[in-house]
Amino acid sequence: MSPAAESGQRPGDAPRRGRIALRAGRIEIDGQPNVLLSGEVHYFRLRRDEWADRLTQARDAGLDTIASYIPWIWHELPDGELDLTGRTCPERDLAAFLDLCDSLGLRFLARPGPFVMAELKNEGIPYRIYREYPDARPTGWDGVVARTEDLDYRHPGFLTEAKRWLDATFEVLAPRQAPDGPVVGVQLDNEVGMLAWVSNTPHLDEQAAGDPAPTLAFHQELGLKARDDFASYLRELESFARDRGIAVPLLINVHGTGGGRGTTFPIGISQLAPAYRGRDGVLAGSDYYLGELTVQNVADLYLCNAILACVNGPDQPASSLEFEVGTGDYGDNLDALSSPESGVNKTLLTLGQGNRLINYYLLTGGRNPVLDGSPDDGIPRIAFTGERHGFAAPIDPEGRTTPALDALAELIKDIRTYQPILATGRQLTDELGFGFVADHYLTEYAHPAAADRREQVADLERYRGFGSRDALGRAIVLGGYHVDAVDLQAIADPESAWAAGTTAPEAPRTIALSTPRTLGAKVQSWLTEYVRDGGNLLLTGLLPDRDHDGTPCTILADAFGLSSAGVLADRRDEAGPYWPTVTGAGGFPIDADLRISSAQLLQTPAEAEVLLREVGSGLPCAVQVRLGAGSMIFLGCDLPAAHLGNWRTLFARLGVRSQVGIDADRPGLVTVPVTSEHGNLLIAVNVAPYPIRASISVDDRQVQSPTTFPARGHALLPF
C-alpha cells in the first residue's frame, strides 16, 4: 500500500461534487463544461484494505472519476438474500466504496446491470434466476433454446427479479448522487442485445420459433422487432430508475467491436439507438476494443465515433463507457502487446471528435473472489478467468504499474491543459458527410437454412459502411478529410420510428456512401432528390437494386440511367483464375492499372463520363453522371486506399477540399481540428510504425512547419 493511501485520504483532499447536466452536446458540472476522465476499478476484485491504494493511484494519474460494475451475482447470497452492506463480507460494502471515492475527491459511475458481463459467470446474473425461471431463456431458430447465458429481457419473472436487485442498489446510490455525493451517472444494463447477436439466437415467440418463414422480409421484420424490444426494455429500466429517485444521467453501453476492428460496431448502434436517442438525461457510450491503433483500424475508430455522434439528440454528448487501455494481453499468454502510445492516440482522436467522457477499462486488475454456491465447473470463483483478473490493466492485480499508466498520466496533463477547448469544442469538418444507413447493420440474425438471407448478409458485410476492403473509410481518414456522419434513414424518413427523438440535420454539400445491392426505397429516393437539388454523391459498392425486405428497388440507378452489366470478382474455378483490374479512362488518369477484388460493371447513358474501365471486359465500372443541379460519381470497385491521390482526385471532382493540408513523405498521419470559443487545437497522430516528416496547414495557414513525427507519436498544435 502506498503511503498516501494508508489513511485513505490526503491533506487537502475534498469531495469533488456538483450538479451534473447534459446540455448542447456537453457535460456540465455546476454550469461549467467538463471532460470526465474515469477509470474502471472493480471493488469486488480487491480486498477492502486495497481499495484506497488503487483509488489513490487512479487519482494521482489525473483521473477524476471511478467506474465499477456492481455485480448482482456477487451481492446475492445462495439463499437469495442481498448483501450490499458488507455484513457477510467486507468487500460487499458498496456504500463504503462510494464514500471512499468521495473522500478522495473522485466521482463515481455506477454500473449495476442486471447484466454486467466483465468475464463473470452467467454475465453477472445469479444462478438462482436460471433455476427458478427456466422459461426466461430465449428460444431461437427451430425452437432451440439459447446456449448462452442470455435471458428474455421482457420475461415477467426476470423483470421482477431485476427490479428487486436494482431497487436495492438504488437505495445505496440515490442518497449519494450529485450534487450531494459522488455518483454522477448510472448505467442501465450492459451491452443489451449482444448475446443474441453473437450467438445468432433471436428472441422468438413460440409461433415464430416453430415456423420461421426465413424470407428476407421475415428477417427484416425480426431485426426491427428486436430494436423495439431492446428500446422497450431499456426505457422500462429508465422509468424505474427515475421513479426510485435516480436523477443523474443514465448511461447505455453500446457494444460491437471485435478482433481489433470496429467494422461491426455500428450493429450495436443499430440495435440500441432507439432506446436513447433524444431522451432527456440519457447518454450513450461506446465500448471500444481495438488493440494497437494502426492504418488498418484508425478509420474504424474515427468513423465509429462519427456514427455514434450522428444518432444523438442535440443535448446528448458522445462518450465512451469502456475505452480500452493497457497491454492488450487479455489471455495472460503474451498473445498481444499494445504500446502505451496506442491508448494515448485513441484518446486524443476520440476527444477531438467531441467525446466528453472516457472511462478507461480496465484500469486496475484484481482477484476473483470465491463464489458461494458456485457449481462444480472447475473454477470455484465469481469469474471464468481464474483467480487473477485484469492482467492487461495499467495497474496489475498486485497493484504494480505498467508503462500504460505513466503514458496515461502524461496524457491527462495535456488534456487538462486544453480542457476548455476539448470540453466545448467541435470538430472542424469539410463539406463532406459520411453516409450511415442503420438497416445495413440489421445483420445479427440469419436462419441457418435461409440461403437468400446468408447471401444478403455477406453482401451487406462486404460493401456497407467503410466500403469493400475498407477502402472508402481509409481514403477519407488517411486522406486527410474530416467528416461528420449523416444518418440517411433519419433524414430520408424523419417520421419513422428510427428517427424519433431527433431532428434531421442539414445535409452537407457532398455525401460519400458505400452500399451493397440492398438500400431502402426512401433512402434511394432522398439521395436522388438530394443530387437533383444540387448535392453531390460519391456512391461506391454495388448498384442498389432491392429494398431491405427483398423487394426490387432501382430508384437511384434509374434516375441516373445506370444498370448492371454484371459483377466480376476474384475467382478460381474450373474456368481458371480471374483477377479484376481497372484502368483509367477519360478525365481520370490513374497512376497505373490497379488490381481490385470486384468490379460492378455498368451500362451507362451517353452523357455519363467514364472514369474507370475493368480491363478484361472493357466495360465501365466508375462513372460521373449529372442530375439536375448536382452530380454523382459511382465507383463500382474497391479502388485501393494506398493510392490516396486517386481518391483525392475523385473528391475534388465533387468539389471537396480538405481544410487541413498535410504535406507528408508517407501515409499514416491523422489529424482532427477542434474549434471552440476558447481557441482552436489541431490534434495530429502518427499511426504508422515509422517516423513521418510533414508540415500541416489549416485553411492554407501553416500550423506546423516541416517536422518529424515519431512512430506512434502525437502533437497538440494550437491554431
N, C-alpha and C positions, 0 to 999 in steps of 0.2 A: 504494500500500500504506500502511495506517495505521501510525503509529509504533509502536503497541502490538504490531503483528504482525510487525515486521521480524525479530525474533529467534524468532518462533513461540511464545514463552512469556513471561508477565509475572512479575515478582517476586511470590511468594506463591501462584502457581498450583500446584495439586496435582491428581493424578488423582482423579476422582470415582468411587469404586468401592464395592462392597458386594454382598452376596448377595441376589439378587432372587427373590421368590416371589409367587405369586398365591394369595390366601387371603381367603375370605369376601367376595368382590367387591372386593378391594382389591389394590393393588400395594405390596408391602412390600420395603424395602431394609434389610437387617440388622434385620428385625423392625419397622421403622418405616414406617407408611403414607405414601405419596408420590403426588403428582401429577407425572407426567413430561411435560414440555413440550419438544417436539422440532421441529427444522426440517430440511427436506429440502435437502441440499446435494450436487449431483452432481459429485463429484470429477473424473469423466471429461470434464466440460464446462468445466473450469477448467484453466489452466496450473498446474503444480505450484507455481510461485512465488506463485500467488494463493490457495492453499489456506489458509494461516494467516490471511490477511486476512479472508476470508469467515467462517472459523470464529470468529475474534475478534469480528466483527460480530454473529454469532449469539449468542455468549456474552454480549457486552455488552448485548444486548437482553434478557437474562434467561433464555434457553433453557439447559436442562441436558443436552440430548441432540441428537445429529445422526443423521439417517437418510439412506441413499442406496441406490438400486438399484445392483447390481453386474452390469453387462450382459455376458452371455455373448458377444454379438456384438462387443463391444469387446475382450475379453480373449482371444478365439480368433483366431489368425492365419490367413492364407489357406491355409497348409499343414495346418491342423487342430491345430497345437500351441497350448498355452495359455501366456499370459504374465500372471502376477499379481505379478511381482517388479519390473517396470519395465525389464527387460533390453532391450526393443525400443523403449520409450517411457516416460519418467518418469511420465506420468500413468496408467500401468498398475500402479503400485506400490501395491497395496491395503494392504499391511501398513504402509507409510509413512503413509498417510492415517489409518488407525486409531490408530497410535501418536501422531500429531499431535493427534488428538481427545483421546486420553488425557492427553497432556501439558498440554492446555489445560483440563482438568477437565470434559470433555464425554463423556457416554456415547454409545453407538452402537447403532443399529438397522440390521441388515444385511438387504438385500432382494435376494437373488441369483437369483431366478427359479426355473426357467429362463425363463418368460415374464416380462417386466417392463413392456411397453407403453412409457410415457414418450415417445411420439412417435418411438420408434426404428424403424428399418426392420425388418421381419419381427417386430415386437413384441419385439425383442431376441434372436431366435434366429438363429444363423449361417446364411448361405445354404447352406453345405455340407449341413446337415441335410435341406433340401428336395431337394437334388440326389441325395443318397445314399439317401434313404428316401421316394421319391415316393408310395408307398402309405400313408404316415403321414398324408397329407392326408385328412380325413374325407370320406365320401360321404354326401350329404344326400338330399333328396327326389328321386325319379325317377332316382337314380343320378348326380346332378350333383355333381361334386367341389367342395368348399368354395372359394369365391372370396376368402376372407380368408386370413390367414397362420395360421389355426388348424391344430392338429395333433391327432391321436388320442392323448390322454394315455396310453392303455393300449398303444400300439403298442410292441412289444419293442425295436425299434431306437431309437425316440425315448427310451424309458425308460433304456436302457443309456447312451446319449449324455448324457442329462440327469444321470444319477447320476455319470458321469465328470466333468462340469462341476461339480456340487455338491460332489463329493469334493475337488476342487482348491480350491474356496472355503473349505470347512470346515477344510482344513489351515491356512489363514490365520486363520480365525475362532476355532476351538476353543481355541488357546492364549491367546487374548485375551478369553475370556469372563469375565464377572463370577463370583466376586468378585476375580479376579486381573487383570482387564483391563476395557476399556470396553464390550465387547459385552454388551448386556442383552436382546437379542431377535433372532431370525432368522425372516424371513418365508418361508413356503412358497409358491412360485409367485406368481401375481398374477391376481386377478380371474378365477378359474377358471370357465369356462362362459360368460363374457361374449361372446366372439366367436361362439359357436354361437347364442346368444340374439339378438344384434343383427342377425345375418345370416339368421335363421330356417333354420339349417343344422344339424339334429341329427346326431349321430354314429350313423349307421345301419349295421347289418351288411348284408351283400350281399343277403340274402333280404328284409329289411325295405325296403331301398332300392329293390328292384325291384318289390315288391308291398306298398305301404304300408297298404292296407286302412284308409283315413283316416276311421275312425269316431271318435266321442268316446271310446270305451273304448280304442282304439289310442293316441290322443293322451295320455290319462291314464297309461297304462302306460309310454309313452315318456318322459313327464316324470319319473315315479318311477324309471325305469331310469337316466336321466341323473343324478338325485340320487345314486343308489347308485354310479354310475361316478365321479362327482366325489369322493365321500367315499372310495372305494377308492383313488383316485389320491393324494389328499392324505394319507391315512393311510399309504400306502406311503412317501411322502416323509418323513412324520413319523418312521416307524420307521427309515428310512435315516439321517436326521439324528441320531437318538438313538444308533444304532449307531456313528456316526462321532464320537461324543463331544460333540455339541451338547446341553448341559444347561439352557441358559437357556430362557425361554418361546419357543414357536413361534407365529408370527403368521399369520393368514389375513385377507386383504384382501377385504372384501365390497363389491361394486360395485352400481350401479343407478340413480343419479340422472342426470338429463339435462334439458337445456333450462331450467335454473334451477328445476327441480321435483324433488320426492322421491317422487312417486306410484308410480314403478316400482321404487324402491329395495327394497321387500320381495321382488321377484323374486330378487335376489341372496341374500337371507336364505333364501328357499325353496330355492334351488339348493344352498346351501353349509352350512346349519346342521347337517345330519347329519355333516358332516366334522369338526366341532369341539365340538358341544355336550356339556358334561360331561367333556371329555377333559382329563386332568391336565396342567397346564403348557402348554395351548394357549389362545390369546387371539385372538378375532375383532375386527376393527376396521372401522369404516365408511369409505366413500370418498365424500366429500360435495363436490359442486359445485353450489351453489345460487344463486350470484351475490348480488345485493343482498337482504338479509333484509327482507321486506315482509309485509303482511297476506295476500298471496297464498300465500307459501310458509313462513311461520313454523310453521304447523301441520304441514307436511311434516317439518321438522326435528324438532320436538318428538315427533311420533308415530313417526317412523323411529327416533329414539333409544329410545323405549319398546319398539318391536317388537324391535330388536336386543338389548336387555337381556332381554326375556322368554324368549328361546330359549337363554340362557346357563345353564350349570350353577351351583351355589351358590358355587363359588370363583372363577368367571370374571368379572372386571370388564369393563365396557364400555370401548371405546376408539375412537379414530379414527386410521387409518393414512394417510389423505390428507384433510386438512382445509383446504379452500380458504382462501387468504389472498392479498391483493394487489389489483390493479386490476380483474381480470376481463377484461382486453383480450387474450384468448388468440390472436386473429388478427393482432395487431400492426397493427390497422386502425381503431382507435377505434370498434369495434363496440359496446363496452360499457365502462363505468367504474363500479366498485363503490366505495362510500365506505369510508374506513378504519374507520368505526364498525361496518360490516357484519361484518367479521371478529371484532371485539370482542364484539358481541352474540351471534353464533353460538357463540362460545367459552363465554360465560357461561351461556347456556341449556344447552349440552351438558355442561359441568362440573356444573351444578346437578342434572342428571338422573343423575349418577353416573359419568360417564366419568372414568377415571383416567389416561389417556394421550391426548395430542393431538399428532399430527405435522403441522406446517404445511407444506403443499405448494402451490407450490414456494417455498422461502424465498429462494433465490438463483438468478439466471439464469446464463448462461454461453454458451459457443460449442460447437457440434457439431464434433468433430474429423473430419478426413478419414478415411474408412474404407478401409483397404487391401482391394483386391479388390471394391470396390463396382461394381455393374453400371452401364451407361450409362443412368441413369434421370433425368438432369437435375441431380441433387444428389450429388456425389461424397463425401457426408458420412454420418455414422452415423445421422442422423435426417432426416425429411422436412420439417422446419420451416426449412430453410436453414442459414445459418451461426449467426445469433444464436438463442438459445433462452431461454425463461423471461422474456420481455419484460414479463409481468404481475406478476412477483415483487416482493416488498418491497425486495429488493436486485437491481438490474437486471444485465444481462450485463456491464456495465462496472464494477460494484461501487458504483454510485450508489444511495443510499437514496431511498425514496419515503415519503409520509406514512403508508403502511400499516405501515412498520417502527416509526415513532415511536408510533403507536397501540398496536402490539403490545407495545412495551417498557413503556408505561404500564399496559397491561392486566396484564402479568406481575407488576408490582409489587403490584397489587391481589390477584392470585391468591396470591402468596406471603404476603401479609398474612393471608389467610383459608385458607391451605393446610391447617391441621389439620382444619377443617370440611370442605373440599372433598375431602380425601384419604380421609375416613372416613364422610362423611355420606350420607344417603339423602333422596330427595325425600319431603316430607310430602304424602301423596295423600288424595284424597276417597274416599268409599265408591262409587267408580265405576271400572269397568275398561273398557278399550278392546279389543274383541274382534278377534283376529287369527286368520285361517284361512289356513294356509300354502298349501293346494291352490288357493285362489283366485288364487294367483300362478304356478301352473304354466301360464303362457300364452306361454312363449317360442317354442313351435313350433306351426305350423299349416300343414298341407299346402295348397298353392295351390288345389287343386281341391275341398277339403273345405268346402262351404258351411255345413254344420251346425257345424263347428268355428269358422269365421270368425264365425258368429252368436254362438256361445258366448263366444268371446274378447271380442267387442265388448260383450256383456252383462257379463262379468266386469270389464272395464276401466272400464265406466261406473259400476257400483254397488258394487264391493268397497271395502274399506279405508276411505278418508276420506269415502266416500259420493258420490253423484251431485253434480256441481259442487263437490265437496269440502266440502259444507255441514256434514256431521257433524263432520269434523275441525276446521273453523274454529269451529264453535259450542262445541266443548269447549275449545280452546286460547284463543281470543279471548274466550270467555265466562267465563274465569277459573277453569276446573276443572283439577285436577291428577290425572293418572291414570297407572297402570301398564298395560301391555298384557297381555292374557290370551291365552295360547296355547291356543285352544279345541281344536285337534286333539290336543294332548298331554294335556289334562285330560279329554277325552272318550274317548280311547283310549290309556291310559298304557302298554299293552303293545306299541304299534305301533313300527315302525322309526323313525318321525318323533320319537317321544318318548324314544327311547333316550338315556341319559346324563343324565337329569334326573328330578326328582320333580315331579309336578303340584302347582302352588301352590294354596293355599286361594282359592276364588273370592270376589270382592268381593260386596257386597250387591246391586249393580246392574251390569249389563253393557250397553254400547252396541255394537251390531254393525250394519254395513251389508252387505247381501248381495244378490247377483243371484239369478236363479232357481236357480242351482247352489249347493247346500250339502249336504255329506256326511251320510249317514244317521246316523252315530254322533254327529256334532255336533248334528244336529237332535234326536236322542233325548236327549242330555245336556242341552241347553237346555230341553227340555220338563220333564225331571225337576228341573232347577235351579229353574225357576219354581214347579213344584208343591211343592217343599220350602221355599219362602219367598223365593227370589231374585226380582229384578226385571229385566226385559229391555226395553231400547229397541231395537227392530228397525226398520231403515229400508232402503228399496230396493224390492225385489220380493218377493212371496211365494215362498219356495223350493219348487220342485216337482220337482226331479230331483237325483240324485247326480252326482258329477263325471264318471262314465263314461256319463252319459245315462240311467241307469235312473230311472224315475219314483219320486219320493220326496216325500211330503207329510206326513211325521210331525208336523212342527212346526205347520203350518197346521191339520191335522186336530185336533190336541189343543186348539186354541183355537176351533175351529168356524169358521174363516175359509176362504174360497175366492175365487178371482179372478173378477171380473166384467169383465176386460179391462184393457188399459193404453192410456191416452191420452197421446200425446206431441206435441211440436211437429211440425207438418207443413205443407206447402204442396204440394198436388197438384191433380188435376183437379177435386176436390170443393171446392177453395178452401183457405184457410189455417185452422189451428186452433191456438189458444194456450191451453193449460190454465191454469186459475186456481182457487185454493182459497179457501174462506170458512170462518170459524169456526163451530162448532156446539156445542150443549150447554154444558158447563162449560169450554170452551176458546175464549173470545173472543179473536180476534187483532185487531191494530190496524187492519187493512184487508184487503180481498180481495187476495191476493198471487199474482202471476204465477209459475208454476213451469215446468219443462221437461218433466215427465212425471208422470203420476199412475197408481198401481196402484189400480184400482177394486176394491171389495170387496163380497162377500156376507157378511153378519155374523149371528151369533146374536143373539137378542133381548136377551140380557143385556149385550151389548157397548155401551160408551159411545162414541158417535160424537164425534170431536174435530174433524175437518175433512171437508168435502164438496167435490168437484170441481163447479164452478159449472155448467158446461154440461150434465153428465149428472145432477147432483143426487145422485150416489152417494157413499157414504163412501170416503175414501182414507186416513183415520187414525182409529184406534180404540184404546180401552183395554179389555183383557179380563183378568179374574181367572182363575187356575187354581190350585186348592189354596190354599196359603198365600201365593202370590206373584201378580205382576201383569205383564202385557206391554203396552207401547204399541207398536203397529205404525204406523209413519209411512211411508206409501206415496208420498211425494213429497219433492222436494228443497226443503224449506222454506228460504227464503233466510237465509243466515247473518248478514246485516246486521241482521236483526230478532232480536237476541240475547235480548230479553225473552221472545219466544215460546219459544225453546229453553229458557230458564231455567224457564219455567212447566212445560214437559214434564218436565224433570229433577226439578223439585220434586214433581210428581205421583208420582214414583217414590221420593221420599224423599231425593233427592240435594241436598246443600247444599255449596257451596264453603267450605272453611275460610279461604280468603283472600278478604277483601272488598275490592273495588275500586270506589270511587265516583269515576267519571271523567266528564269532559264530552264525550268522544267515544271511539270504539273505537281500539284499537291498542296498548294496554299489556298486556304479557305478563309473568307472574311465575312464579318457581319457588322454593318454600320448601324450604330444606335444614335438616335436623335431624341433630345428631350429639352425641356425648359431650363434644365440645369447644365446643358452643354452637350457636346457630341463626342462619341467614342467609337473608334474603329477597333474591332477585335479581329486579330489575324492569327491563324493557327496553321502550322505546318503538320499535315497528317502523313507526310512521306517519311520513309526511313533514311532519308538523306538530306543534307542541307540544301536550301533553296535560296538563291540570290534574287532579290526582287526589289522593285520600287512600287509604291502604291500611291494612287491619287483618288480623290473624291471630287466629282464634277470638274475634272481637269486641273484641280489644285493638288499639288503634291502634299501628301501626308507623311510619307516615309521615303527618304532618299534611298538609293540603292544600298541594300544591306543584306547580310546573310542570316536567314532564319535557320537555326539549328534543327536537326531532325527532331520531330515531335515538339518543337518549341512553339512559343506564342509571343505575341506582343499586344499591348494595350496602348492605342495611339489616339490621344485627344485630337479633335479636328474642328 
